[in-house]
Amino acid sequence: MSHVLHRSLTQSYPTAVRGEGVYLFDAEGKSYLDACGGAAVSCLGHSNQQVIQAIQQQVGTLAYAHSSFFTTEPMEALADFLAERSLESLDYVYFVSGGSEAVEAALKLARQYFVERGEPQRRHIIARRQSYHGNTLGALATGGNAWRRQQFQPLLIDISHVSPCYAYRDMHDGETENQYAERLAQELEAEINRLGADQVMAFIAEPVVGATMGAVPAVAGYFTRVREICDRHGILLICDEVMCGMGRTGSLFASVQEQIVPDMLCIAKGLGAGYQPIGATLVSHEIVDTLRAGSGFFQHGHTYIGHATACAAALAVQHYINEHKLLPQVVTLGDKLQQALVNALGDHPHVGDIRGKGLFRGIELVRDKTDKTPFDPALKVHAAIKRIAMDNGLMCYPMGGTLNGRDGDHILLAPPFIIQDQQIDELVDKLTRSINHVTSTL
Ligand code: PLP
């Protein structure tokens, strides 16, 4: 009997014992092609020697020093690396241990910024339905996934949720992308006005929605309209790039492709590529300067912020990506993956949409392709696909509730940036077999 309180209390898990490139191996010697990087984490695969050596060297020199006593070389170097490459004004980096913590830090920083600016009445946060921002209480409240929030609702702070940008289902027939973006922009502005424009502190969104919808990018022009509206009302724009950032869509920051600069940007997952747990919130100098001129400190903190070994690992990951020019490769490999998915599954009667950017792809499953009717949620199609795919030696990230937290199924793919052409073929073959297996029994 395992004493671990696993995610599922009824399921048993194979024991992972080894990783090599894009594969994980269990104790029985079975291999699994990691087509989702766990949860869009392992962007360099599982045995990168440069990263392993950097970790070993850091542990051997200085594993950890508490950030209220010291700064460290790897923490400073990683902050320099990120600030130099980040969008214009995002000059400061607040290190944490994962995505939820990065979002919590952004929310608290937004609040403290307005208090110190002399606008303490600003307290409302607006997010989008069907978003995911993490599982700690503030981040969970912020996320708009009804199922994840439901039983915790009495504990959650009050957050407004507006529509996501979900062209496959929500763009009207005959509506252009521009008109759709404008309709959503007007909805956001109406919500701001309803709450009172001077009462709202932040709007938060994932540039490409990950876990809850399956790699859904916004239509062109949506985020520039959002930025304009936030600017007009003095509201901070927070981009949650925990899943879609750090190169996943082909640029280090996904916001770049939307031609916007947020006031804060949350990253994690691909930052440390799973070699160490690490996340960060990038913060504009305007926010930091306000705190510096005010209280002089950010009233927040965790024991492991700026962990030296985690920072050394993330720095090695990012240097490796840079030196090996992996980001342009993410774009070409992503196009290949998309094409291979369309070739294999485009005409499948139960595949409604194949979407995404770079090596961040989503497949939405439907009962009826013509009218986009989803499967009955009781069938748990996503769970069956995950199980059969594992039997077939493939890790993918299926999820249910794509439309509204209850209806809809999708499969998220986020393979390592080092995946090779024949491994893309293997991925698509195993995935197609798994989807066929499950849908043929329905
Ligand atoms: N934000 C987004 C967009 C995510 O996808 C996730 C995790 O999937 C999180 C936040 C939370 O990150 P973590 O699980 O590292 O706390």
Residues whose N, C-alpha, C, O or C-beta is under 5 A from the ligand:
A	BS01	PLP	G98 G99 S100 E101 Y132 H133 G134 E206 G210 A211 D240 V242 M243 A268
